[in-house]
Amino acid sequence: MKILLHVNYVEGPGDCLERLFALASRAGCDGVELRWKYRFPDRSQEEYCGLVADLKQRYPEMEIVFGGNIDFCRGKCDEVAKEVESYGKFLEWAKQACGTRVMNFFTGNLFPAHGGYGVGAMHIGGSGIASEDDYVRSAAGLRKVGDMAAPLGIRLALETHNGYLHDLAKPCAKLMEMTAHDAVGINYDQGNIILNKEGESIDQVFQILPDKIYYAHLKNMLLSPLPGGERSYAVTRLSDGYIDQYRVMQFLKKQLKGDMIAIEYPCPGDGVIAALKDMEYIRFLKNELNIQ
């Protein structure tokens, strides 16, 4: 099982990409997960792709996964068509320049029209407000990008992420059944699922999605109760939070339909030390569970 370092350990303009690859190498990671589209004003998308291709040449052993979104749920048809065409070209580039085998994927935000969306109210967004048409449009769009990815040997993995149709295991299972494409599966992230009061337990996720977890994000949370049944949360290191990562890794050993996962630290704290500590912990778990 290969362990990748998510870009949010070290993300920003300037030399952050170079620092990320160097950190991943020092920490003993097998690769990195980046964004499909560059988010900062200091370089163009073309310059971004050129730099990533150069870094792949400098670190040829590194796997590179990209995350991206196409708004299949509610996007305008002409804009979605342009995004699909652009994504197809990016897939070809990612395979040729980076040897990419997995893409983290999203099908468009589903937020309530009124305010109040947040921890304790995650269930009123994403699949909680999805219509049947959202499923139909997403499944059709996923088949299109799946058809583009499959000949390249690339799999798409939809992240279980709040605010999207594919936020929890049950709607993911429904979407996978409707999509019915071997190149399209799930990126399992328990750190997102536990923030939704309708979220399934670790055991339940693997029962509901027994053969469609193609990739996984591992992060951890500290949760605190608030009045009214809501909870506050803070991201922490993998070994320190609410999620039993040992249990997660037990299931991934048996049911992961791929060979890569990513550790993640979406926090403004010290990402360098977090990466080194998280990799130390993951190596311990792999050894403890005899995961190759």
N, C-alpha and C positions, 0 to 999 in steps of 0.2 A: 504494500500500500504506500503510495507516494504522498508526501505531505507538502502542500503548497502554502506560500505566505500571501495573504490577501493584501492588496495595495493599501488598505486603510491603516496598516501599521506605520507606513511612511508615505504620505500622500500630500502633494502640493506642487507648486511651480518650481522652476529652477532645476536643481540637480536631484530632485527627490526620486526620480526613476532610477538613476544610477545608484543612489543610496539604497533603494529597495533591493535591487539585484545583489548588491554587495552584502547587504544584511542577510538576505536569504542564503547566500553562499556561506557566509560565516556561521550562520545558525544551523547549517546542515539541512536546509530545505531542498526539496526536489524541483521547485518551480515557484511561479508567482501567478496570482490572478490580478488582471488589470481591467480597465474599462474599455469598452468598444470605442467610445468617443471621449476625446480629451476635454477636460473641464476647466482649464485655466487659460488666461489670455496671452501667456508668454510664447506659445507656439501654435502653429496651425495643426489641423488634423494630419495633413501630409507630413509635416515635420515630426509629429508624434509617432506616426507609423515608421518613419525612417529611423528614429532613435530606438524604438523597440526592436526593429530588425537588427540594428547594430548591436544592441545588448544581447540579443540571441546569439549573434556571432561570437561575442565575448564570453558568453556563458552557454555554450552549446548543449550542456547537459540539462539545462533548465526547461521544464514543461511550462507552457504559457497558456493560461485560460483567460478568456475575455468575458466580461459581463455587459449585457446590453438589453434594450427595451424597444419593442414595437407595440404601439397602442392598438392591438387587434380588437379590444373590447369596445372602445368608444371613439376611436380615431376616424377622421374623415377618409373616405375610400381612396381619393387621389393621393393624399398624404401617406397613407399606409402603403399604397402601391410603390411610391417612391422610396420609402424606408425599406421595403422588402427588397427592391432592386439594389439599393445601397448595401444592405446587409449581405446579399448574395455575393457582391464583389468583395466585401470585407472577409467573408468566409474563405473565399479563394485566396486572398492575400494572406490571411492568418495561417492557412495550411501551408502555403508555399514558403512564406518568410519565417514562420515560427513553429511549424510542425504541430499546430494546435489540434487537439483531439476532443476537447470538451468546451462548450460555451455555456456560461451561466445566462439565463434568459428570463425576461419578464414580458407580460402581455398587456401592460397599461394600468395606470392607477385607477382605483375605484374608491373615491372619497365621497362622503355624504355632502350634500349641498350646504347644510348648516354647519356651524362650528362644533366644537366639543370632541373632535377626534383625537384620541391619544390613549395612553395606557389606562386601562379600565374601561375604555370604549372602543377598543380595536375591533370588536365584533360588529360594530355598526358601519364598518367600511369593508372593503375587499369582498370576499364571498358573502358577507352578511347583507350586502345590498345588490348582489349580482342578479341579473335577469337570465332567463334561459337563452336569450339572444346573445348575451355576453359569452356564454359557453359555446354556442354555435359558431360565432365569429372567431373566437379564439382557437377553437379546434380546427377550423378551416385554414386560418393563418398559420397555425403550427404545422399542419400538413405541408403547406407550401415551403416553409423554411426547412422542414424536415427533409423534403425532397431535394433541396439544395445542399443540405449538410451531408446526407447519407453517402453520395458518391465520393465525397472528400474524406470519408472515414471520420466524420465529426459527429458527436452527439450533442443535443441540446438538453440542458437540465434546468427546469423551472424552479426558481428558488421559493421555498415556503416563506413568504414575506408578507407582513401585514400591509393592507392597502391594495392588495392585488387579488385577482380571482383565485390564484393558487396560493392562498395564505395558510391553509390548514390541510391535513391529510385527506379528509373526506372530500372536499371540493377538488383536490388534486386527483383523487381516484376517479371521480366523475369525469374530469377533463381528460385524463389519460384514456379512459374507456371511449370517449367520444372522438378523440384524436386518432387513436389506434395506429400509431406510427412507431416503428422500432427505434428510430433515431431520436425520439422525444421522450424524455423522462423527467425525473424530479431531482432537484438539489435540496436535500434535507437540511433544515436549520432549526434545531430545537430552541435556540436562543430567541428566535422570532415567535415560534409557536407558543411559548410559555407566557408571552405578553398579552395574548388573546384569551379572554376568560372561557372561550369555547375550545381552547387548544387541547389537543390530545396529549396523553402521556407518551413517554418514549416507547414503551411496549406497544401501545395502541397504534402509533405511527407505523411501526414495522409490521403489524398485523394488517393494517389497511392498505399499505403499499409494499407488499412482499417482494415484488420483482421489478419495481420501477425507480428505485433510488440509484441514480447514475453518478452522483457526486454529492458531497456534503460540506457544509460549513460548520466548524466547531468554534463557538464562542460561549462565554458564560456571563451570568447576570447575578447581581445582588438585588433581591426583591424585598420591599418593605410595605406593610399594609397601611392604607390611608382610610380616613372616614368614608363611609358609603360603599365599602367593598372594593375600592380602587387600590392600586398599588403603584408605588414609585419604583424605579429601577436604576441601576448603575452598571455599566459594563465593567467586568473585572477579568483577571487572568483565568485561564482555562481551569485551573485546579481549585479556584477559590469560591465559586459561586453556587447557585441553586441547582444547576444541572449536573446530574451524575454522568460525567464523561466516560467513566469506566463502562457503564451500562450502554451508552451510545456506541462505544467502540466494540463491545461484545456483539451487538447487532450488526454493525457495519462489517465486521469480519465475516459474518455469515451471509449477509444479504446485499452488500454493495455490488452493483452490476457495473463495475469499472475498477480502476486501480488508483484513483486520486481523490483526496479530500483537501480542504483548505482550512487553516486556522485563521481566525479573524479577530480584530481588536478595534471595533468602531468607537474609539474613545480618544479624547484630546490629550490623554496622558502620555507617558513615556513609551512609545511604541517599540523602541529599540530594545529596552530591557524586557518588555512584555514578550517580544518575539523570542528572545533567547530563553526566557523562563518557560514559555509555552512549548517551545520545541523540546526542551529538556523533559517536560511533563509528558508530551506525546511519545517521545522515545521510551520513557518508562512504561507507558501503557502498552505500546507495541511489544515490548519485551515481556511484560507481565502476561499478556494475552497471546504471545507467540504469533504475532501478525507479521507476515513477511512484507 
